[in-house]
Amino acid sequence: MSFATCDICDANEDKIAAGTLAVLPPVFQSFGKRAAFAGPARTLKVFEDNVLVRAALETPGEGHVLVVDGGGSLRCALVGGNLGVLAEKNGWAGIVVNGCIRDSEEINACDIGVRALATHPQRSIRKGVGDKDIQVSIAGVTVNPGDWIYADADGMLVSSAKLA
């Protein structure tokens, strides 16, 4: 799939006005070999606990984007190098983390796209607390399971339907 988020925005100003297409704030850093990625969202809501993140990435990704609402925490990482390899192996298009990642050099070697707020060397706790397949809020933008995520060098979009 070839797309440019700028072109999507230009062609869909009516959807932006209607709220069915949203632009995520430019607060995310880019990691992984894929500078651009897109796919339907699968969602998680966790806080400083990555057990559900691992469990999701262990399943076939089928070109989906895992959207992890980590509450914006900057106190630990929710995705590391091993999970990046797992995501690549299982066919995920990308991962969006409203929180931190670690092992950035290992993630940068993976053929996936990753967006996160920052890097942090400390791993998360492992209690298995959180929710999956629910509506989440990422940097103030609502993401529902099945919404389409488009990410490239110019930004990230959330659409209620496939656009490109």
N, C-alpha and C positions, 0 to 999 in steps of 0.2 A: 504494500500500500504506500503510495507516494502522496504526501500532503505537505502543506505549510500552514502553520497556525495563523500567520498573518492573512493568507488568502482565505482561510476558513472564516476568520472574523469579518473580512471585507465582504464576503459573499453572504453572510448571515447576520447582518446588523439587526434585522427584524427579530431573529431568535435571541440575540443578546438583549434587546429591548423587552422581549416577552419573558425573559428569564429561563428559557429552555437551553440556552448556551451561556456558559459563564467562563470567565477568565480567572485563573488562580493568580493571586498576588505573586510578584516576582521575588519570592523569598527562598526559593528552592535551589539547591546546587545540583549539578548534573554529574552522574557517575555511570560507569559501565560503558561498553563499546558502542551501544546504540544511542546515537545522539538524538534520534527521533524514534518514537514508538507510539502505537495506538492499539486500543482494544477495549472490549467491554470490561467494566469494573467488577471485581469481587471485593467486598469490603470487610474490614475488621476494625473493631474498637478495642484497644488495649491501653494499659498505662504501665510503662516500665517493665513489661512482661512479654516475652516474645514466644511463648509456647505455641500460641495459636498461629503466629506468623510461620513458624517452622511447619506446623501441621498443614497449613494451607499450601505452602510451597512444596510439600511432599506429594501433593496431588497433581494430576495432569493440568497444566495451565491452559492448554488449548488456545494460546494467543491472548489470554486475558491479562489485565493489569490488576495486580493486587494493590489496593488502596488501604493503607494502614493509618488509622487515626490514633496516633500515639499521644494525643493531648498536647502536642507541641513541646513535649519534655526535652530538655537539653541536658538531662542528668545521666543518661546512659544510652547505649545503642540498641536498636530493635532488629537490625539486619547486619550480618557480618559476612565475611568471605565465604564461609561454608554454605550459608543460605543463598548467596549469589550463585554459586555453582549449582545448587539444588534447583534454583529457579531456571537457570539456563538449561539444565538437563531435562527438566520437566515441561519445557515449552511455554514458559510465561513470557509475555512480551515486555513486561516491565513491572516495577514496583514504585509506588509513591508512598513516602513515609513522612507523616506529619510528626517528625521527631528526628532522631539521629541514626546514622549507620557507623560501622567501624570496618577495619580491614579494607580501606578504600582502594589500595593498590590491587588487592585480590578482586574486589568487585569491578574495578576498571578493566580487568583481564577477562571478564565474563561478557558473553554476547547477549546482553540484556540492557535495558535502559532502567536507570534508577534515579529518582529525585528524592532528596532529603533536605532537611533544614541545615544540617551540619554533620560533622564527624565527631565521635566521642570514643575514647579507647575502652571505656568500661562496658561490660556486657550487662544485659538486663537480668532481672530476677526470673525465676522459672516456677511460677505457681499455676499457670494455666487459666488465669482469670481474664475474661473479656467476652466480647460478643462478635458473632460473624453474620454476614449477610444482612446487615441492617443499614439504615441511613446513617451517614457520618458527616461530620463537618471538618473540612480540610482548609485551614487558613481562612475560615469564614465562608467557604463555599460548600454547599450541600452536594454530597455524592450519594446516589442510590445504587444498590446492586444492579448491574446491567447498563448503567449510564456509560457513555463512551468517553474515554480519556484520550486526548491527543497531546503529545508532548514533542517539542523540538527545541532548537537552540533559542527560539524567540519566546517560548513560554509554554504554559499548559492550559488546556481547555477541558471543560466538562460539558457534555451534551446529553440531553435526554434521548437522543436517537443518533444512529450512525450518519455521519455527514460526508466523509471523504471516501 
